[in-house]
Amino acid sequence: MKSFSSNIRGDKVIWVVVLILSVFSLLSVYSSTGTLAYKYQSGNTEYYFFKHFGILLVGFFLIYFAHMIKYTYYSRISQIAIILAVPLLIFTLFAGRINEASRWLTLPIVNMTFQTSDLAKIALIMFVARMLAKNQENIADFKKSFLPIILTISGICLLIMPANLSTAALLFATCVILMFIGRIKYSHLFGLIAIIIVAVSLFMVLIFNFPQVGRFGTWKHRIESHFDKESDDNYQSDQAMIAIAGGKVFGKFPGNSTQRNFLPHPYSDFIYAIIIEEYGILGGAFILLLYIILFYRGMRISARSPGSFGAFLTIGVCMMLVFQAIANMAVAVGILPVTGQPLPLVSMGGTSIWFTSIAIGIMLSVSAEVELEDDKNSKAETDENANKLKTATATN
């Protein structure tokens, strides 16, 4: 155990943020899975607590393992991951079906559901970071830089979109911002934004005129329900609002939520509403603050990264996690339509927590390299000062 702790490297603040979020996750999942336990586990409320604890524990080991790998290796890993993600996404569209949504595959033997978009998100971020870093000398070139990057991004996001529109939209937005930071030519980005505006407009027309196609009807229903506050279909949002209003400033305290018995998926999609109900607005603000701190530390790591790949990689995975967290919280408080985005490291899950853990481990890997470079520079400076002192002493 001592050897394990001594090998923990990287930004200690991020480690603390992850630990605090995990504690909130355990308490909130235990509190919000009572109905689930009585429905599927004969009232054994500890079942989901220990299951979630095990998943988080594996997540910590994944963070540790990922952060021990030198970040430059992720450039090579991205090539394998992106090639693996494409056929898995295609297979999921046809073979993965749970609750009428082609989102999941079931892993054999362990019988766990696996969301292929989670793998695709990390693979694409790593691959875009690699392409931006390798093409910095030709970054303004349309054919050599912009075109291959945007085609890769578009291809992956289009494969994710039929099964999970919100994930595809968040991932695409993250990659576009990463391209902006990566110094892609502004004229190319402005042209892309213009195309996106036109495409989204046409897409909305198709959704509202052809709701019978694919999941168009689901998306149309969610948009209409969100803007029609008097609609009877706003049950989830209404229950979340009741939970938030009931929490007031200090909350009802852990385990005293009442809306957990009425909210669909209070342990995943709407766990933030349960947190506010039990811990109050102060608790909800504290969770938001933790993600802001995570974002700040990620940007700090990227600014100090010894290489451009490390900087782009950290920015990409950090934005991906924080954007997802903001989307989940925005749904809970009624700002966005229901999207189904989990709250990273807090919502109950399996593979989603593990891929989030890998993303955090990647950030810590870059941070560990920054610390190593700082130690080398500090040692070099100390040696240089010692040599100067020796020279001055010898001269005297």
C-alpha positions in Angstrom: 0.0 0.0 0.0 2.9 2.3 0.8 4.4 1.6 -2.6 1.1 2.3 -4.2 0.6 5.7 -2.6 4.2 6.7 -3.2 3.6 6.1 -7.0 0.6 8.4 -7.1 1.8 11.3 -9.3 0.2 14.2 -11.1 -2.0 17.1 -9.8 -3.0 16.3 -6.2 -5.9 18.7 -6.4 -7.5 16.6 -9.2 -7.0 13.4 -7.0 -8.8 15.2 -4.2 -11.6 16.4 -6.5 -12.1 12.8 -7.8 -12.2 11.5 -4.2 -14.8 14.0 -3.1 -17.0 13.4 -6.1 -16.8 9.6 -5.5 -17.9 10.1 -1.9 -20.9 12.2 -3.1 -21.6 9.5 -5.7 -21.7 6.7 -3.1 -24.0 8.6 -0.7 -26.3 9.8 -3.5 -26.5 6.4 -5.3 -27.2 4.6 -2.0 -29.9 7.1 -1.2 -31.6 7.1 -4.6 -31.7 3.4 -5.4 -34.2 2.4 -2.7 -37.0 1.9 -5.2 -34.7 0.1 -7.6 -33.7 -2.3 -4.7 -37.2 -3.1 -3.8 -38.2 -3.7 -7.4 -35.3 -5.9 -8.4 -33.3 -7.0 -5.3 -36.1 -7.9 -2.8 -35.4 -4.7 -0.8 -31.7 -5.3 -0.4 -30.7 -1.6 -0.5 -27.0 -2.4 0.2 -26.8 -4.3 -3.1 -26.4 -1.2 -5.3 -24.2 0.5 -2.8 -21.6 -2.2 -2.8 -21.9 -2.7 -6.5 -21.3 1.0 -7.1 -18.5 1.0 -4.6 -16.8 -1.9 -6.6 -17.2 0.0 -9.8 -15.7 3.2 -8.3 -12.8 1.1 -6.9 -12.1 -0.3 -10.3 -12.3 3.2 -11.6 -9.6 4.3 -9.2 -7.3 1.6 -10.3 -7.9 2.6 -14.0 -7.0 6.2 -13.1 -3.8 4.9 -11.4 -3.0 2.6 -14.4 -3.7 5.3 -17.0 -1.7 8.0 -15.2 1.4 5.7 -14.9 1.6 5.5 -18.7 3.7 8.2 -20.3 1.3 10.6 -22.1 3.2 10.4 -25.4 2.1 6.7 -25.7 -1.5 7.8 -26.0 -0.7 9.3 -29.4 0.0 5.7 -30.6 -2.9 4.2 -28.7 -5.3 6.7 -30.3 -4.6 5.1 -33.7 -5.6 1.7 -32.5 -8.6 3.1 -30.5 -10.1 5.0 -33.4 -9.8 2.0 -35.7 -11.5 -0.2 -33.0 -14.2 2.4 -32.3 -15.6 2.6 -35.9 -16.7 -1.0 -36.3 -18.0 -1.1 -32.7 -20.1 1.9 -33.4 -21.5 0.4 -36.6 -22.2 -2.9 -34.9 -23.9 -1.1 -32.0 -26.3 0.6 -34.4 -27.6 -2.8 -35.6 -27.0 -5.1 -32.7 -27.1 -3.1 -29.5 -30.7 -2.4 -28.4 -31.9 -1.5 -25.0 -35.1 0.4 -24.4 -35.5 1.0 -28.1 -32.2 2.9 -28.4 -29.2 1.5 -30.2 -26.7 2.6 -27.6 -25.3 -0.4 -25.8 -23.6 -3.7 -26.3 -23.5 -6.4 -23.7 -20.1 -7.7 -22.7 -20.0 -11.5 -22.7 -19.1 -13.5 -19.5 -19.4 -10.4 -17.1 -22.8 -9.6 -18.6 -22.3 -5.8 -18.3 -23.6 -3.2 -20.8 -21.0 -1.3 -22.7 -21.7 2.1 -24.3 -19.4 2.2 -27.4 -19.7 6.0 -27.6 -17.7 6.2 -24.4 -14.8 4.5 -26.1 -15.3 6.6 -29.2 -15.2 9.9 -27.3 -11.8 9.2 -25.8 -10.4 7.7 -29.0 -11.5 10.7 -31.0 -10.2 13.3 -28.5 -6.8 11.5 -28.5 -6.7 11.2 -32.3 -7.6 14.9 -32.9 -5.0 15.9 -30.4 -2.4 13.8 -32.2 -3.4 15.2 -35.6 -3.3 18.8 -34.4 0.1 18.3 -32.8 1.7 16.6 -35.8 0.3 19.1 -38.3 1.3 22.4 -36.5 3.7 23.3 -39.3 1.0 22.9 -41.9 -1.9 23.9 -39.7 -3.3 26.5 -42.1 -3.4 24.1 -45.0 -6.9 23.0 -45.9 -6.1 19.6 -47.4 -3.3 18.6 -45.1 -4.8 19.7 -41.8 -8.4 20.9 -41.7 -9.9 18.3 -44.1 -8.6 15.1 -42.6 -9.4 16.3 -39.0 -12.9 17.4 -39.7 -13.7 14.3 -41.8 -12.6 12.1 -38.8 -14.6 14.1 -36.4 -17.7 14.1 -38.6 -17.5 10.4 -39.3 -17.3 9.4 -35.6 -20.0 11.9 -34.6 -22.4 10.7 -37.3 -22.0 7.1 -36.2 -22.8 8.1 -32.6 -25.7 10.5 -33.5 -28.5 8.0 -34.4 -28.1 6.3 -31.0 -27.1 9.3 -28.8 -27.6 12.7 -30.3 -26.5 14.7 -27.2 -23.2 12.8 -26.9 -22.5 13.4 -30.6 -23.3 17.1 -30.2 -21.1 17.5 -27.1 -18.2 15.6 -28.7 -18.4 17.6 -31.9 -18.5 20.9 -30.0 -15.5 19.8 -27.9 -13.5 18.9 -31.0 -14.3 22.2 -32.8 -13.1 24.2 -29.8 -10.0 22.0 -29.7 -9.4 22.8 -33.4 -9.8 26.5 -32.6 -7.2 26.2 -29.8 -5.0 24.1 -32.1 -4.7 27.1 -34.5 -6.8 25.8 -37.3 -7.3 28.7 -39.8 -10.2 31.0 -38.7 -11.7 31.1 -42.3 -11.9 27.3 -42.3 -13.6 27.3 -38.8 -16.1 30.1 -39.8 -17.0 28.2 -42.9 -17.5 25.1 -40.8 -19.8 27.0 -38.4 -21.8 28.3 -41.3 -22.3 24.8 -42.6 -23.2 23.6 -39.1 -25.9 26.3 -38.8 -27.4 25.3 -42.1 -27.2 21.6 -41.3 -28.8 22.0 -37.9 -31.6 24.1 -39.4 -32.3 21.4 -42.0 -32.0 18.7 -39.3 -34.7 20.4 -37.2 -37.0 20.6 -40.3 -36.6 16.9 -40.8 -37.2 16.1 -37.1 -40.5 18.0 -37.0 -41.7 16.9 -40.4 -40.7 13.2 -40.3 -41.0 12.1 -36.7 -41.7 8.5 -37.8 -38.1 8.2 -39.0 -35.6 6.5 -36.6 -35.4 8.4 -33.3 -36.7 11.7 -34.8 -39.9 11.3 -32.9 -38.1 11.0 -29.6 -36.0 14.1 -30.2 -39.1 16.0 -31.4 -41.0 15.0 -28.3 -38.2 16.1 -26.0 -37.8 19.5 -27.7 -41.6 20.2 -27.6 -41.9 19.1 -24.0 -39.0 21.3 -22.9 -40.5 24.4 -24.4 -44.1 23.6 -23.5 -44.0 24.0 -19.7 -47.7 23.2 -19.4 -47.3 19.8 -21.2 -48.3 16.7 -19.3 -45.1 15.0 -20.7 -42.8 17.1 -18.5 -43.1 14.6 -15.6 -39.3 14.1 -15.2 -38.5 17.8 -15.3 -41.4 18.6 -13.0 -40.2 16.1 -10.4 -36.7 17.4 -10.6 -37.9 20.9 -10.0 -39.9 19.7 -7.0 -36.7 18.0 -5.6 -34.6 21.2 -6.1 -37.3 23.4 -4.6 -37.6 21.0 -1.6 -33.8 21.2 -1.0 -33.8 25.0 -0.3 -30.4 26.3 1.0 -29.2 23.5 3.3 -31.1 20.5 2.0 -33.0 17.7 3.7 -29.7 16.0 4.6 -28.4 12.7 3.2 -30.9 9.9 2.8 -34.0 12.1 3.3 -35.0 12.7 -0.3 -38.6 12.1 -1.1 -38.5 12.7 -4.9 -36.2 9.7 -5.4 -39.5 7.7 -5.2 -41.0 9.7 -8.1 -38.1 10.7 -10.4 -37.3 8.2 -13.2 -33.5 7.4 -13.0 -32.8 9.5 -9.9 -29.4 7.6 -9.6 -28.2 8.6 -13.1 -29.8 11.3 -15.3 -31.3 13.3 -12.4 -28.9 12.6 -9.6 -28.0 16.3 -9.4 -31.6 17.1 -8.5 -31.3 14.5 -5.7 -28.1 16.0 -4.5 -29.7 19.5 -4.3 -32.7 18.1 -2.5 -30.5 16.4 0.1 -27.6 18.8 0.4 -29.4 22.0 -0.7 -28.3 24.8 -3.0 -25.0 24.9 -1.2 -24.4 21.3 -1.9 -25.3 21.7 -5.6 -23.0 24.8 -5.8 -20.2 22.8 -4.2 -20.5 20.0 -6.8 -20.4 22.7 -9.6 -17.4 24.2 -7.9 -15.6 20.9 -8.0 -16.0 20.6 -11.8 -14.9 24.2 -12.2 -11.8 23.4 -10.2 -11.2 20.3 -12.4 -11.5 22.5 -15.5 -9.1 25.1 -14.0 -6.5 22.5 -13.1 -6.8 20.9 -16.5 -6.2 24.2 -18.3 -3.2 24.8 -15.9 -1.7 21.4 -16.8 -2.2 22.1 -20.6 -0.5 25.5 -20.3 2.5 23.9 -18.6 2.7 20.8 -20.8 6.1 20.1 -22.3 4.6 19.3 -25.7 1.7 20.4 -27.9 0.2 16.9 -27.9 0.0 16.9 -24.1 -1.6 20.3 -24.1 -4.3 19.4 -26.7 -4.9 16.0 -25.1 -5.5 17.6 -21.6 -7.7 20.3 -23.0 -9.8 17.8 -25.0 -10.5 15.3 -22.2 -11.0 18.0 -19.6 -13.6 19.9 -21.7 -15.3 16.6 -22.6 -15.8 15.8 -18.9 -16.8 19.3 -17.8 -19.2 19.9 -20.8 -20.9 16.6 -19.9 -21.2 17.6 -16.3 -22.7 21.0 -17.3 -25.2 19.3 -19.6 -26.4 16.9 -16.9 -26.8 19.7 -14.4 -28.5 21.9 -17.0 -31.1 19.2 -17.6 -31.7 18.7 -13.9 -32.5 22.5 -13.4 -34.6 22.7 -16.5 -32.2 24.7 -18.8 -31.8 21.9 -21.4 -34.2 19.2 -22.7 -33.7 15.7 -21.2 -30.5 14.3 -22.8 -29.6 11.2 -20.8 -26.0 12.4 -20.0 -24.7 11.0 -16.7 -22.9 13.2 -14.2 -19.2 12.2 -14.5 -18.0 10.1 -11.5 -21.3 10.7 -9.7 -24.1 9.0 -11.6 -24.5 5.3 -11.1 -22.9 3.4 -14.0 -20.3 0.9 -15.0 -18.3 1.4 -18.2 -19.2 5.1 -18.3 -17.4 5.6 -14.9 -14.5 3.5 -16.1 -14.0 5.5 -19.3 -14.3 8.7 -17.3 -11.6 7.3 -15.0 -9.3 6.6 -17.9 -9.9 10.2 -19.2 -8.9 11.6 -15.7 -5.9 9.3 -15.7 -4.8 10.7 -19.1 -4.9 14.2 -17.6 -2.9 13.1 -14.6 -0.4 11.4 -16.9 0.3 14.8 -18.6 0.5 16.4 -15.2 3.0 13.8 -14.0 5.2 14.7 -17.0 4.9 18.4 -16.1 6.1 17.6 -12.6 9.0 15.6 -13.9 10.1 18.4 -16.2 9.8 20.9 -13.2 12.0 18.6 -11.1 14.6 18.3 -13.8 14.7 22.1 -14.3 14.9 22.6 -10.6 17.7 20.2 -10.2 19.6 21.7 -13.2 19.1 25.2 -11.7 20.4 23.9 -8.3 23.4 22.3 -9.9 24.1 25.4 -11.9 24.0 27.6 -8.7 26.3 25.1 -6.9 28.8 25.2 -9.8 28.7 29.0 -9.7 29.3 29.0 -6.0 32.3 26.6 -6.4 33.8 28.8 -9.1 33.4 31.9 -7.0 34.9 30.2 -4.0 37.9 28.9 -6.0 38.4 32.4 -7.5 38.5 34.0 -4.1 
